[in-house]
Amino acid sequence: MPRVTPAPPTPPPTPQLNTMAIVAFALSVLGIFVLPSALGGVVCGHLARRQIRRTGEQGDAWALAALILGYLLLLLSIAGLLLFGGFMITMFGVIAFM
């Protein structure tokens, strides 16, 4: 009787990388130079995390990094606008009393 060797087990397929997570990270990095793209990175990051939870794809770290960077850039830009506005109000207030 011939000896039958079993076929080696095939490795399970690796989950695909979520494209939305990469797009979100790219938009957040672009937000350093063009601020509205940071907002796009935040939106895409949230969408990517929801897709990743639903489908089991990889890329959650990319989406999380996009969210952190996007929110940080938005926070810094709002703080900068508030500081600039306060500086302008102070300068015009000082000039008004001269």
HELIX and SHEET records of a PDB file:
HELIX    1   1 THR A   19  LEU A   30  1                                  12    
HELIX    2   2 LEU A   35  THR A   55  1                                  21    
HELIX    3   3 ASP A   60  ALA A   96  1                                  37    
END                                                                             
